[in-house]
């Protein structure tokens, strides 16, 4: 039996119908105001945004605000929602996501700019600032896990699972990308790059360089698993995406790869690859490694961060910090101490002789 949502319980049918009309008209559009190439939102984004907005208005109703129409939303309602979410102890990421949905909705109803920065409503609370750089190394190596031994055990458990994990560690693929990848299509453009198209975040395609024999062996193993079916995906042939996802995480649990058991998740393999790539381009370990050595200069660091971002599929340098960490101001030129005299300046007052 289906579960009735809170919106269906507390909102009138007329209100829900009007909200649905607004969603049906606008929700398929990507509401980013900075995206260069406009495109539709993914089905996942549309589904989550619809659910969040329905919940937002249901919560307003429970807080005592009886809006006659979704278009009657005002700043006082946003303030009330913020207090409510903070009181519930929602995670910072969740609160930011809800505010993002509210901004989009206000833009749809002609009230662009009504939702201000989250700090305005939260009193500038520092804990509502999202982290943009990792402070903890989440790679498997940092947790003391022997990756090769783990892969050997995974191979004994399931031949497809081990190839999926290798795609994550040696190509930096996300778990979904490694499950959904179509090996033959991924190398159709040549042997020097892996073209990642399936299961990507936001539908963004990317190219990953193929440099090592290990990478080539992984691709060959994937091709053998799917046979000569050029459009076949790596996931288990008798499964849908959801079933394959469940099987993947079930098998990972069998091997102990959970936060509760070994203290890691599959995503840590991606961290390891991207940190290796940073070192390839910068010549030194990623900042999150805290190795005590710095890149040659700021430009070298920035180029490495950008290259890693492109391989990660984020296409913005700032996102690399969540995998590799940040150098902060460590490469900023140090200003001379004003109390020090220049090395080529003689000791004493320059006017001694004149005196």
C-alpha positions as CSV (number, residue, x, y, z in Angstrom):
1,X,0.0,0.0,0.0
2,X,1.4,3.4,-1.0
3,X,2.3,5.9,1.7
4,X,0.5,9.2,1.7
5,X,2.9,12.2,1.7
6,X,2.6,15.0,4.2
7,X,1.6,17.4,1.4
8,X,-1.3,15.2,0.5
9,X,-2.4,15.1,4.2
10,X,-2.2,18.8,5.1
11,X,-2.6,20.7,1.8
12,X,-5.9,21.3,0.1
13,X,-6.5,19.7,-3.3
14,X,-6.8,23.2,-4.9
15,X,-3.5,24.3,-3.4
16,X,-1.8,21.1,-4.6
17,X,-3.2,21.4,-8.1
18,X,-1.9,24.9,-8.4
19,X,1.5,23.9,-7.1
20,X,1.6,21.0,-9.6
21,X,0.7,23.3,-12.5
22,X,3.7,25.5,-11.6
23,X,6.0,22.5,-11.3
24,X,4.8,21.0,-14.5
25,X,5.6,24.3,-16.3
26,X,9.0,24.9,-14.9
27,X,10.5,21.9,-13.0
28,X,12.1,20.3,-16.1
29,X,14.3,23.4,-16.6
30,X,17.7,23.7,-15.0
31,X,17.4,26.6,-12.6
32,X,21.1,27.5,-12.5
33,X,21.7,31.2,-13.4
34,X,25.4,30.6,-14.1
35,X,25.3,27.6,-16.5
36,X,26.7,28.6,-19.9
37,X,24.9,25.9,-21.9
38,X,21.2,25.6,-20.9
39,X,19.8,22.1,-20.6
40,X,17.0,20.2,-18.9
41,X,17.4,19.0,-15.3
42,X,17.9,15.3,-14.8
43,X,15.0,13.1,-13.7
44,X,16.5,12.7,-10.3
45,X,16.8,16.5,-9.8
46,X,13.2,17.1,-10.9
47,X,11.9,14.4,-8.6
48,X,13.8,15.6,-5.6
49,X,12.9,19.3,-6.3
50,X,9.2,18.4,-6.6
51,X,9.3,16.5,-3.4
52,X,11.1,19.2,-1.5
53,X,8.8,22.0,-2.6
54,X,5.7,20.0,-1.8
55,X,7.2,19.3,1.7
56,X,8.2,23.0,2.1
57,X,4.6,24.1,1.7
58,X,3.3,21.3,3.9
59,X,5.7,22.3,6.7
60,X,4.6,26.0,6.3
61,X,1.0,24.8,6.8
62,X,2.0,22.9,9.9
63,X,3.8,26.0,11.2
64,X,0.4,27.8,11.0
65,X,0.8,29.7,7.7
66,X,-2.4,29.1,5.7
67,X,-1.3,30.3,2.3
68,X,-4.2,30.6,-0.2
69,X,-1.8,30.0,-3.1
70,X,1.8,28.9,-3.6
71,X,2.4,32.3,-5.2
72,X,1.7,34.1,-1.9
73,X,5.1,33.1,-0.5
74,X,6.8,36.0,1.4
75,X,10.1,36.6,3.1
76,X,8.5,35.9,6.5
77,X,7.7,32.4,5.4
78,X,11.3,31.8,4.3
79,X,12.5,33.1,7.7
80,X,10.1,30.7,9.5
81,X,11.2,27.8,7.4
82,X,14.9,28.5,8.2
83,X,14.2,28.6,11.9
84,X,12.2,25.4,11.6
85,X,15.0,23.5,9.7
86,X,17.7,24.7,12.1
87,X,15.5,23.5,15.0
88,X,15.2,20.1,13.4
89,X,19.0,19.9,13.2
90,X,19.1,19.3,9.4
91,X,22.5,18.9,7.9
92,X,24.1,22.0,6.4
93,X,24.0,20.5,2.9
94,X,20.3,19.7,3.2
95,X,19.4,23.3,4.3
96,X,21.4,24.7,1.4
97,X,19.6,22.4,-1.0
98,X,16.2,23.5,0.3
99,X,17.1,27.1,-0.1
100,X,18.2,26.4,-3.6
101,X,14.8,24.9,-4.4
102,X,13.1,27.9,-2.8
103,X,15.1,30.3,-5.0
104,X,14.2,28.4,-8.1
105,X,10.5,28.4,-7.2
106,X,10.5,32.2,-6.5
107,X,12.1,32.8,-9.9
108,X,9.3,30.8,-11.5
109,X,6.6,32.9,-9.8
110,X,8.2,36.2,-10.7
111,X,9.8,36.9,-7.3
112,X,13.4,36.5,-8.2
113,X,15.7,37.8,-5.5
114,X,13.2,37.4,-2.7
115,X,15.2,34.6,-1.1
116,X,18.3,36.1,0.2
117,X,21.6,34.6,1.3
118,X,21.1,31.9,3.9
119,X,23.1,33.9,6.4
120,X,20.5,36.7,6.4
121,X,17.9,34.3,7.9
122,X,20.3,32.3,10.1
123,X,22.1,35.3,11.7
124,X,25.2,34.6,9.8
125,X,25.9,31.4,11.6
126,X,29.3,29.9,10.6
127,X,28.1,26.3,10.8
128,X,25.9,26.9,7.8
129,X,28.9,27.5,5.6
130,X,29.6,24.4,3.5
131,X,33.0,23.0,3.3
132,X,34.7,23.5,-0.1
133,X,37.9,21.5,0.7
134,X,38.5,18.2,2.4
135,X,40.2,18.3,5.7
136,X,40.4,14.5,6.0
137,X,42.0,12.1,3.5
138,X,39.1,9.7,2.5
139,X,41.2,7.5,0.2
140,X,41.4,3.8,1.1
141,X,45.2,4.0,1.4
142,X,44.8,6.6,4.1
143,X,42.6,4.2,6.1
144,X,45.3,1.5,5.9
145,X,43.5,-0.7,3.4
146,X,45.5,-2.8,1.0
147,X,43.6,-2.1,-2.2
148,X,45.2,-4.9,-4.2
149,X,44.3,-7.5,-1.5
150,X,40.7,-6.1,-1.4
151,X,40.4,-6.4,-5.2
152,X,41.7,-10.0,-5.1
153,X,39.0,-10.9,-2.6
154,X,36.4,-9.0,-4.6
155,X,37.4,-11.1,-7.7
156,X,36.8,-14.3,-5.8
157,X,33.4,-13.1,-4.8
158,X,32.2,-11.7,-8.2
159,X,34.0,-11.1,-11.5
160,X,32.0,-8.1,-12.4
161,X,32.3,-6.4,-9.0
162,X,36.1,-6.4,-9.2
163,X,36.1,-4.7,-12.6
164,X,33.7,-2.0,-11.3
165,X,36.0,-1.3,-8.4
166,X,39.0,-1.1,-10.7
167,X,37.2,1.4,-12.9
168,X,36.7,3.5,-9.7
169,X,40.3,3.2,-8.4
170,X,42.2,3.5,-11.7
171,X,39.9,5.8,-13.7
172,X,38.2,7.8,-11.0
173,X,34.7,6.7,-11.9
174,X,31.8,7.1,-9.6
175,X,30.1,3.9,-8.4
176,X,27.1,4.4,-10.7
177,X,29.4,5.2,-13.7
178,X,31.3,2.0,-13.1
179,X,28.1,-0.1,-13.0
180,X,26.5,1.6,-16.0
181,X,29.6,1.9,-18.3
182,X,29.4,0.4,-21.8
183,X,33.0,-0.8,-22.3
184,X,32.9,-0.9,-26.1
185,X,31.3,2.5,-26.5
186,X,33.7,4.0,-23.9
187,X,36.7,3.3,-26.1
188,X,35.0,3.9,-29.5
189,X,36.8,7.2,-30.0
190,X,40.3,5.6,-29.7
191,X,42.6,3.7,-27.4
192,X,44.0,6.7,-25.6
193,X,40.9,7.9,-23.8
194,X,38.0,6.5,-21.9
195,X,34.8,8.3,-22.9
196,X,32.5,8.3,-19.9
197,X,28.8,8.8,-20.8
198,X,26.6,6.5,-18.8
199,X,25.6,7.1,-15.2
200,X,27.3,10.5,-15.1
201,X,26.3,13.2,-12.7
202,X,24.0,15.7,-14.4
203,X,24.5,13.9,-17.7
204,X,28.0,15.5,-18.2
205,X,30.3,13.4,-20.4
206,X,34.0,13.5,-20.0
207,X,37.3,12.0,-21.3
208,X,39.8,10.2,-19.1
209,X,43.3,9.5,-20.4
210,X,44.4,5.9,-20.7
211,X,48.1,5.8,-19.8
212,X,49.0,2.5,-18.2
213,X,48.8,-1.2,-19.0
214,X,46.7,-1.7,-15.9
215,X,44.1,0.6,-17.3
216,X,44.1,-1.3,-20.6
217,X,43.7,-4.6,-18.8
218,X,40.7,-3.3,-16.9
219,X,39.0,-2.3,-20.2
220,X,39.8,-5.6,-21.8
221,X,38.3,-7.5,-18.8
222,X,35.2,-5.4,-19.1
223,X,34.8,-6.1,-22.8
224,X,35.2,-9.8,-22.2
225,X,32.5,-9.7,-19.5
226,X,29.9,-8.1,-21.8
227,X,30.9,-10.1,-24.9
228,X,30.5,-8.8,-28.4
229,X,27.4,-6.8,-27.5
230,X,28.7,-3.4,-28.5
231,X,26.0,-1.5,-26.5
232,X,26.0,-3.7,-23.4
233,X,26.6,-2.3,-19.9
234,X,28.9,-3.8,-17.4
235,X,26.2,-4.3,-14.8
236,X,24.8,-7.8,-14.2
237,X,22.8,-8.7,-17.3
238,X,19.7,-9.9,-15.4
239,X,19.3,-6.6,-13.4
240,X,17.9,-3.1,-13.8
241,X,20.0,-0.2,-12.6
242,X,18.3,-0.2,-9.2
243,X,18.8,-3.9,-8.8
244,X,22.4,-3.7,-9.9
245,X,23.0,-0.8,-7.4
246,X,21.6,-2.9,-4.6
247,X,23.7,-5.9,-5.6
248,X,26.8,-3.8,-5.7
249,X,26.4,-2.4,-2.2
250,X,25.3,-5.8,-0.8
251,X,28.6,-7.3,-2.1
252,X,30.6,-4.4,-0.8
253,X,29.0,-5.1,2.6
254,X,30.0,-8.7,2.3
255,X,33.6,-7.6,1.9
256,X,33.4,-5.1,4.8
257,X,33.6,-1.9,2.7
258,X,31.3,0.2,4.8
259,X,31.8,3.0,7.3
260,X,30.7,0.7,10.1
261,X,33.2,-2.1,9.2
262,X,36.4,-0.9,7.5
263,X,35.5,2.8,7.8
264,X,35.4,3.4,4.1
265,X,33.0,3.5,1.2
266,X,33.4,2.8,-2.5
267,X,33.7,6.6,-3.2
268,X,37.1,6.5,-1.4
269,X,38.5,4.7,-4.4
270,X,37.7,7.7,-6.6
271,X,39.5,9.9,-4.0
272,X,42.6,7.8,-4.4
273,X,42.7,8.1,-8.2
274,X,42.1,11.9,-8.2
275,X,44.8,12.4,-5.5
276,X,47.2,10.4,-7.7
277,X,46.3,12.6,-10.7
278,X,47.0,15.8,-8.6
279,X,50.4,14.5,-7.8
280,X,51.0,13.6,-11.5
281,X,50.3,17.2,-12.5
282,X,51.7,19.1,-9.5
283,X,54.7,16.9,-8.8
284,X,53.9,16.7,-5.1
285,X,51.2,14.9,-3.0
286,X,47.7,16.4,-2.8
287,X,47.4,19.0,0.0
288,X,45.0,16.7,2.0
289,X,48.0,14.2,2.4
290,X,49.8,16.9,4.5
291,X,53.1,15.6,3.2
292,X,54.8,18.9,4.1
293,X,55.9,19.7,0.5
294,X,54.4,22.4,-1.8
295,X,54.0,22.7,-5.6
296,X,56.6,24.8,-7.3
297,X,54.2,27.8,-7.5
298,X,50.6,28.9,-7.4
299,X,50.2,28.4,-11.1
300,X,51.3,24.8,-10.9
301,X,48.8,24.1,-8.2
302,X,46.0,25.8,-10.0
303,X,46.7,23.9,-13.2
304,X,46.7,20.6,-11.3
305,X,43.5,21.3,-9.6
306,X,41.8,22.2,-12.9
307,X,43.1,19.1,-14.6
308,X,41.8,16.9,-11.8
309,X,38.5,18.7,-11.9
310,X,38.1,17.9,-15.6
311,X,38.9,14.2,-15.0
312,X,36.4,14.1,-12.1
313,X,33.6,15.4,-14.3
314,X,33.0,18.5,-12.3
315,X,34.5,21.1,-14.7
316,X,35.2,23.6,-12.0
317,X,38.4,23.9,-10.1
318,X,36.7,24.5,-6.8
319,X,35.2,21.0,-6.7
320,X,38.6,19.4,-6.6
321,X,39.2,20.6,-3.1
322,X,36.7,18.0,-1.8
323,X,39.0,15.3,-3.0
324,X,42.5,16.8,-2.8
325,X,42.2,19.4,0.0
326,X,43.4,23.0,-0.1
327,X,46.7,24.8,0.3
328,X,45.0,27.9,1.7
329,X,47.5,30.7,1.7
330,X,50.6,28.6,1.8
331,X,51.7,29.7,-1.6
332,X,51.0,33.3,-1.0
333,X,54.2,35.4,-1.3
334,X,55.5,36.4,2.2
335,X,55.8,40.1,2.7
336,X,59.1,41.4,4.0
337,X,59.2,42.4,7.6
338,X,59.2,46.2,7.7
339,X,61.6,46.1,10.6
340,X,64.2,44.3,8.6
341,X,66.8,46.2,6.6
342,X,67.4,45.2,3.0
343,X,70.4,42.8,2.6
344,X,72.3,45.3,0.5
345,X,71.8,48.2,2.8
346,X,74.7,49.1,5.0
347,X,74.3,49.0,8.8
348,X,73.6,52.3,10.5
349,X,71.8,55.4,9.6
350,X,72.2,56.4,6.0
351,X,72.8,60.0,7.1
352,X,75.7,59.1,9.5
353,X,78.3,60.5,7.2
354,X,76.4,63.7,6.5
355,X,76.1,64.2,10.3
